[in-house]
């Protein structure tokens, strides 16, 4: 009598594993077709300065010629901001030189930002400027566009000349601060030189305690 051979079938556990594996593969394939494009994540590095320097005095050249000297308690450089900029939030003193290394103008302000790609300075707070002619300019907000070689403001401006004081709103000048226009003049006050010298002498004397 001939024996009839038996065919082996996979057991139930093996079939379950195969089915689960196929289901996972199908799910992955279906999801890959609906992939969403996500924006770049904002990291902590984007908000941190690439440079943080204290007690700075530095010379800056233009076309191989020294043109500026910057003195500041703290200098921050943010290269990943949009737009990137330098920050002088503890104040800045800046001198601009001519080709003979003479000071054409000096600028002092409580806060300053320099947008290096635009070559634009934004000076804020108590902004004090002196030019080569001895004139003094005071305002609370001033822009210096190095690319266009001009300085301007839309705020109150006070200009102290040797013989008079001019006040007004809105101001535009060349970057040497020698040729300028006040858009809305408010007042012109002539200074008596003898009275001014007496006042300067009085203020320069040390005060005496009672």
TACOR-V154523 format. One record per helix or strand. SS is the DSSP state (@ for helix, = for strand). FROM is the first residue (numbers start at 0). TO is the last residue. If there is no record, write none. Layout:
# TACOR-V154523
ss = <SS & SS>
from = <FROM & FROM>
to = <TO & TO>
This chain:
# TACOR-V154523
ss = <@ & @ & = & = & = & = & = & = & = & = & = & = & = & @>
from = <11 & 43 & 50 & 64 & 84 & 91 & 102 & 110 & 119 & 135 & 149 & 163 & 179 & 192>
to = <31 & 46 & 61 & 77 & 87 & 96 & 108 & 114 & 130 & 144 & 159 & 173 & 189 & 203>
